[in-house]
Amino acid sequence: MNSNTYILFPSHSDGLALEKKLKEESIKYTISPTPRSLSECCGISIMISPEICHTVESIIKENRDIRISGIHTIERKSRDWFK
Amino acid sequence: MADYRELWESLDMDLEKHDELCQVLPEFYGDIYMTQEKRPEGMNYFNFVISEIHGLRIKELNEHRKNGKKVFGSFCVFVPDEVILAADGIGVGLCGGSEFWVPDGEKVLPRNMCPLIKASVGAKISGTCPYFQSADMLVGETTCDGKKKAWEILEDYIPMHVMDLPQMKREKDKENFKDEIKIFKEKVEEVTGNKVSAESLKETIKLVNNKRKTLQRLYNTRKAENLPISGKDALLITQVAFYDDTNRFIDKVNELCDELENRIEEKVSVFKEGTPRILLTGTPMAIPNWKMHHLIETSGGAVVCEEACTGTKYFERLVDEDNEDLDSQLRALSERYMGINCACFSPNDGRIDDIIRLYKEYNADGVIYNSLPFCHTYAIEYKKVKDALEKEGIPVIMIETDYSLQDAGQINTRLEAFFEMINMNKELAI
């Protein structure tokens, strides 16, 4: 299954704090709008490959000041809006 | 997740209807933007801006207003941001680029008019755009008949100020526009309660020039043989320029440019070799109108430059910074803004010169003339542009399309034929 892991945050500043850590550790990530299926609130999440989920989880554990509101792995879907 | 519902409610928004928009936007952006390969890492900031498009920036505008400051919404590259910033105000671009707002616009406007106007008016009257809801005043201009009359409808919903933009470029017109900027300055002073001084205007002229220089730096990277960034991403950055915090925007785009310039040195390209390079010219593309770029870049082309309001018209040429008194500063502002070659002017030969110059500067292979339906000035101007380009041997096609998704198949077919013709020309030239 082709999937992505999304890390959700209670506020954008937590997301940016984790982004900083991931950048320092040279971990590949993408800032992403939170998929609607995961939350009804607009805002950012951080998308990573499911393979590195453990590494990122341990970074989150080490940095207790970074609050997250969930980690979810979902199937990657895309549709062609112009067809 | 940050919950912005309370904030939206305080802005008197239609939460239920706004939620319909929230249901679509993340997926739409994800499918159009995040499926691109080899995107620069610096685009993460713009992913952030789009993810927080109705959140963080709105919160910032709200905090600004809580401190007694004002927000001005505008629709056009002729409204001088320098003046708003000099009075400690914030200017935000408000054009509507989504089909979502069109039906609400059609409740008060005729159906046979440009989708940009219908969407902009629809966004306000439906109460689903937090930017409109955060503005203390809207600033319109007289660039076309549709907008000019739409302001008369909008003023029933929100205070409006309309700038009279001359339709010719004689000396007296530049003088008139200088007067218009002065009248606008007085209006901004009245609304904000802050005087615009020569000192503050000098500062903000420099600041907005820096923003222009940053965008010029970005666009310069698109002149490279190996394109370090897609046209779609570059368009997004220009669109974001209209409402992001100016200093933060400058910093983030410069960071991205460092990365892009490295990519050029390392010959990294987001397109495969030989992809036809397209100069797009025509009407503005407001967020989230990414349609033409998406269709071009998924049909085998690459957009290397936009000769449009959401493109070179926004940032080419700087305002002269070496003026110490208000009168000379207003004259310098008028000089710069009246140098924009918008199709509202008659004659507008400068635009033809711009298109040919940009075609050469960006090493383009063809020109796509893009017009929104019912935009008379741009549609009529195609004849002169086409004649001039044909004389130069530059391939050009005109594509007229609105925000809807239905005509994509037909446009794809035309684009593929156009790119095939360009590739054949290239082969014959070898």
Interface residues (C-beta under 8 A of the other chain):
Chain A: L8 F9 P10 S11 H12 G15 L16 E19 Y29 T30 I31 S32 P33 T34 P35 R36 S39 E40 C41 C42 G43 I44 S45 M47 S69 S78 R79 D80 W81 F82 K83
Chain B: M1 A2 D3 Y4 R5 D19 C22 Q23 L25 P26 E27 F28 Y29 G30 D31 I32 M34 T35 N44 Y45 N47 F48 I50 S51 E52 I53 H54 G55 L56 K291 H294 L295 L405 A408 G409 N412
